[in-house]
Amino acid sequence: MNSKVPTVVSGIRSTGNLHLGNYFGAVKNFVQMQHDMNCYFFIADIHSLTTHPHPDHLYQNVRQVLSEYLACGLDPEKATLFIQSDIPEITEMYTFMNMNAYLGELERTTSFKDKARKQPDNVNAGLLTYPVLMATDIIIHKAHFVPVGKDQEQNLEMARTFARRFNRMYKVEEFPIPKPFTFDGKDMIKIPGLDGSGKMGKSEGNAIGLAEDPKSIRKKVMRAVTDAGPTEMNQEKPEPIQNLFTLMDVVSTPDTVKHFDDAYNNCSIRYGDLKKQLAEDIINFTTPIRERIEEIVKDDAYLGKVAQMGAEKARESASQTLKEVREIIGFRKFY
């Protein structure tokens, strides 16, 4: 990797297929970043263990997400594209970082409180130390920037805290303090779900997958939440309706968006027509990606080559950092 350009690290959990929110909120930007920065993009399969996935599901999900990353345009020759569990240095570093993380600060994190509420029968230690593992993923490659959404800002701030704490504790300047990265100075696009509020997400059941078949897409879009329609000219759109227009903004032509926006403003809009058009535009957008995914996911040799190449490149970076950290901490060999 070129040390003269900034290093960027980002990962996605291997808990199901990538969806439109992942694509427009992150992956589309990753594809552009890979040409200008030292990029480490990984599949966070260790993180996914907090929900105790079945081994077969874990393997298939990792395979699917890797295929989807590639189908979206990530180039393993330009970016380091790897699977988290292929890098044993991460778990060793995670152990060291846990020694400098404190119970009170971990219990106060929003992500821990949210996850503990959602899975009260499985409040495991991995949920509590999730920010530590996330910090490790970042600082083991000495990242300068991390693309994050609003929901991960607190975890990134904790990574910054842990990096500063290590540097201060050992009186070194080992880790850069990672900064949030926003593409072209703008916040990453937040793609709403089809349930009338919030963002699109796998766990919320309101997402459209990049590999989803047209029949399923049409069904989901036609069921999207709407209201009775506008009652006054040029009235403000309520959130569920604005969500549909936000989706249309990223998959439809400007003329299409203007047509339905004008229809809404003059109170002549028919939501059924809007949904039908939106569904077809989503299908037109995702079909080329879906076809590439279906081709790549069947190519064992190619996926194996990509995973091995990524592991070798990521381990080269991680092992150098770990070697330095062990020396700083005082783990020196007697033989």
C-alpha positions in Angstrom: 0.0 0.0 0.0 1.1 3.6 -0.7 1.9 5.2 2.6 1.7 8.7 1.1 -2.1 8.6 0.7 -4.7 8.3 3.5 -5.8 4.9 4.7 -9.5 4.2 4.9 -11.1 1.2 6.7 -14.7 0.1 6.7 -16.5 -3.2 7.2 -20.0 -4.6 6.9 -21.5 -7.4 9.0 -22.1 -10.7 7.3 -25.7 -11.0 8.4 -27.6 -11.2 5.1 -27.6 -9.6 1.7 -26.5 -6.1 0.9 -29.4 -3.8 0.1 -30.0 -0.4 -1.5 -29.2 1.4 1.7 -25.8 -0.3 1.9 -25.1 0.5 -1.8 -26.0 4.2 -1.9 -24.9 4.8 1.7 -21.5 3.2 1.5 -20.5 0.8 -1.3 -21.0 3.2 -4.2 -18.6 5.5 -2.4 -16.1 2.7 -1.7 -15.9 2.0 -5.4 -14.8 5.6 -5.9 -12.4 5.7 -2.9 -10.5 2.6 -4.0 -8.9 4.6 -6.8 -7.5 7.4 -4.6 -6.8 5.9 -1.2 -5.4 2.9 0.6 -8.6 1.1 1.2 -9.3 -1.8 3.5 -12.9 -3.1 3.1 -13.8 -6.2 5.1 -16.6 -8.5 5.9 -17.2 -8.5 9.7 -18.0 -12.1 10.3 -16.5 -12.1 13.9 -18.9 -9.2 14.7 -21.8 -11.3 13.5 -21.1 -13.9 16.2 -22.9 -11.8 18.7 -26.2 -13.1 17.3 -25.0 -16.8 17.3 -25.6 -17.6 13.5 -25.7 -21.2 12.4 -22.3 -22.2 10.9 -23.8 -22.9 7.5 -25.5 -19.6 7.5 -22.4 -17.7 8.5 -20.4 -19.3 5.7 -23.0 -18.7 3.1 -23.6 -15.1 4.2 -19.9 -14.3 4.0 -19.8 -15.8 0.5 -22.8 -13.8 -0.5 -21.5 -10.5 0.8 -18.1 -11.0 -0.8 -19.8 -11.7 -4.2 -22.0 -8.6 -3.8 -19.0 -6.4 -3.0 -17.3 -7.6 -6.2 -20.5 -7.3 -8.2 -20.8 -3.7 -7.1 -17.4 -2.8 -8.5 -14.9 -3.2 -5.7 -11.6 -4.3 -7.3 -9.4 -6.6 -5.2 -6.4 -5.3 -7.2 -7.1 -1.8 -6.0 -8.6 -2.2 -2.6 -7.7 -4.7 0.1 -10.9 -6.8 0.3 -10.9 -9.3 3.1 -12.8 -11.5 5.6 -12.3 -10.4 9.2 -11.8 -13.9 10.6 -8.9 -14.6 8.1 -6.8 -12.1 10.1 -5.9 -13.7 13.4 -3.9 -10.6 14.4 -7.2 -8.8 14.8 -8.4 -11.1 17.7 -5.0 -10.8 19.4 -5.0 -7.0 19.2 -8.7 -7.1 20.4 -7.5 -8.8 23.5 -4.9 -6.1 24.2 -7.4 -3.3 23.5 -9.9 -4.8 25.9 -7.5 -4.3 28.7 -7.7 -0.5 28.1 -11.5 -0.3 27.8 -13.6 0.2 30.9 -16.9 -1.3 31.9 -18.7 1.9 32.5 -18.0 3.5 29.2 -18.9 0.3 27.3 -22.2 -0.1 29.2 -23.1 3.5 28.3 -22.8 3.0 24.5 -26.0 3.3 22.5 -25.2 0.3 20.4 -24.9 -1.9 23.5 -28.1 -0.7 25.1 -30.0 -1.1 21.8 -28.7 -4.6 21.2 -29.3 -5.7 24.8 -32.9 -4.5 24.5 -33.4 -6.3 21.2 -31.9 -9.6 22.4 -32.4 -9.7 26.1 -31.8 -13.5 26.3 -28.4 -13.1 24.6 -26.6 -10.2 26.2 -23.1 -11.6 25.7 -19.7 -10.1 26.3 -19.3 -9.6 22.6 -22.1 -7.1 22.6 -20.5 -5.2 25.4 -17.0 -5.1 23.8 -18.4 -4.6 20.2 -16.8 -1.0 20.1 -13.5 -2.5 21.1 -13.5 -4.9 18.2 -14.6 -2.2 15.9 -11.8 0.0 17.2 -9.3 -2.8 16.6 -10.5 -3.2 13.0 -9.7 0.4 12.5 -6.5 1.1 14.3 -4.7 -2.2 13.4 -4.4 -0.7 9.8 -3.6 2.8 11.2 -6.6 4.2 9.5 -6.9 7.9 8.9 -10.5 7.9 7.9 -13.6 5.7 8.5 -16.8 6.2 6.5 -19.6 6.0 9.1 -23.3 6.7 9.3 -25.0 8.5 12.1 -25.7 5.2 13.9 -22.0 4.4 14.2 -20.6 7.8 15.1 -20.4 6.9 18.8 -18.5 3.7 18.1 -16.0 5.7 15.9 -15.6 8.2 18.7 -14.8 5.3 21.0 -12.1 4.1 18.5 -10.6 7.6 18.7 -10.7 7.4 22.5 -9.0 4.0 22.5 -6.3 5.2 20.1 -5.6 8.3 22.2 -5.6 6.2 25.4 -3.0 3.8 24.1 -0.8 6.5 22.8 -1.0 8.4 26.1 -0.6 5.3 28.3 2.6 4.2 26.6 3.8 7.7 25.6 4.0 6.9 22.0 2.4 8.1 18.7 1.5 4.6 17.5 -2.0 5.2 16.2 -3.4 8.1 14.1 -6.6 9.4 15.5 -9.2 8.2 12.9 -11.6 10.8 11.5 -15.1 10.3 10.1 -15.1 10.4 6.3 -17.9 12.0 4.3 -17.6 11.7 0.6 -17.0 15.0 -1.2 -17.7 16.8 2.1 -21.3 15.6 2.2 -23.0 13.1 4.5 -23.5 9.7 2.9 -26.9 9.2 1.5 -29.4 7.8 3.9 -31.8 5.5 2.1 -35.1 5.1 3.9 -37.0 1.8 4.4 -40.3 0.9 3.0 -42.1 0.9 6.4 -42.7 4.7 6.5 -39.9 5.7 8.8 -36.2 5.3 9.6 -33.5 4.0 7.4 -33.3 0.8 5.3 -31.9 -2.1 7.3 -31.6 -5.8 7.2 -32.8 -6.4 10.7 -35.8 -4.0 10.3 -37.3 -6.0 7.4 -37.8 -2.9 5.3 -35.0 -3.4 2.8 -34.6 -4.2 -0.9 -31.7 -6.5 -1.5 -29.3 -6.0 -4.4 -29.8 -9.7 -5.3 -33.6 -9.6 -4.8 -35.7 -10.9 -7.7 -38.1 -8.6 -9.5 -41.3 -10.3 -8.2 -40.2 -9.7 -4.6 -39.2 -6.1 -5.3 -42.6 -5.3 -6.8 -44.4 -6.9 -3.9 -42.4 -5.0 -1.3 -42.8 -1.6 -3.1 -46.5 -2.0 -3.6 -46.9 -2.7 0.1 -44.9 0.5 1.1 -46.6 2.8 3.5 -48.5 5.7 2.1 -51.4 8.0 3.2 -54.7 9.2 1.7 -53.0 11.7 -0.5 -52.4 15.5 -0.5 -55.3 17.8 0.4 -53.6 21.1 -0.4 -51.5 22.4 -3.3 -47.7 22.2 -2.6 -48.1 20.9 0.9 -45.2 19.3 2.7 -44.8 15.6 2.1 -45.2 13.4 5.2 -42.2 11.1 6.0 -43.6 7.9 4.4 -44.2 9.8 1.1 -40.9 11.6 1.2 -39.2 8.3 1.7 -40.7 7.0 -1.6 -39.5 10.2 -3.4 -36.0 9.8 -1.8 -35.8 6.3 -3.2 -37.0 7.6 -6.6 -34.3 10.3 -6.5 -31.5 7.6 -6.6 -33.0 5.1 -9.1 -35.2 7.1 -11.4 -34.6 9.7 -14.1 -35.0 13.4 -13.1 -38.0 13.6 -15.5 -39.7 10.8 -13.7 -39.1 12.4 -10.3 -40.4 15.8 -11.6 -43.5 14.1 -13.1 -44.6 12.6 -9.8 -43.5 15.6 -7.7 -45.7 17.9 -9.9 -48.5 15.4 -9.5 -48.2 15.5 -5.7 -48.0 19.3 -5.6 -51.2 19.7 -7.7 -53.0 16.9 -5.7 -53.4 14.7 -8.8 -50.9 12.0 -7.7 -51.9 8.3 -7.7 -49.8 6.4 -5.3 -50.4 3.1 -7.2 -48.8 4.6 -10.3 -45.9 6.0 -8.3 -45.2 2.7 -6.7 -45.4 0.8 -10.0 -42.9 3.2 -11.6 -40.6 3.1 -8.5 -40.6 -0.7 -8.5 -39.7 -0.9 -12.2 -36.9 1.7 -11.8 -35.5 -0.3 -8.8 -35.6 -3.5 -10.9 -33.8 -1.8 -13.8 -31.1 -0.5 -11.4 -30.5 -3.8 -9.5 -30.8 -6.3 -12.4 -27.2 -5.8 -13.8 -25.9 -6.1 -10.2 -28.0 -9.1 -9.4 -26.9 -10.9 -12.6 -23.2 -10.3 -11.7 -23.8 -11.5 -8.2 -25.4 -14.7 -9.5 -22.4 -15.3 -11.8 -19.7 -14.5 -9.1 -21.3 -16.5 -6.3 -20.9 -19.7 -8.3 -17.2 -19.2 -9.1 -15.4 -20.9 -6.2 -12.0 -20.4 -7.7 -12.4 -16.7 -8.1 -13.9 -16.2 -4.7 -11.0 -18.2 -3.2 -8.4 -16.2 -5.0 -10.0 -12.9 -3.9 -10.2 -14.0 -0.3 -6.6 -15.3 -0.2 -5.3 -12.1 -1.9 -7.1 -9.9 0.6 -6.0 -11.9 3.6 -2.4 -11.7 2.6 -2.5 -8.0 2.1 -4.5 -7.3 5.3 -2.2 -9.6 7.3 0.9 -7.8 6.1 -0.5 -4.5 7.5 -2.0 -6.0 10.7 1.0 -8.1 11.6 3.3 -5.1 11.4 1.1 -3.1 13.7 0.7 -6.0 16.1 4.5 -6.5 16.2 4.9 -2.8 17.1 2.2 -3.0 19.8 3.6 -6.1 21.4 7.0 -4.4 21.7 5.4 -1.2 23.1 3.4 -3.1 25.7 6.5 -5.1 26.8 5.9 -8.5 25.3 9.5 -9.3 24.3 10.8 -12.8 23.6 13.4 -14.5 25.8 14.4 -16.8 23.0 
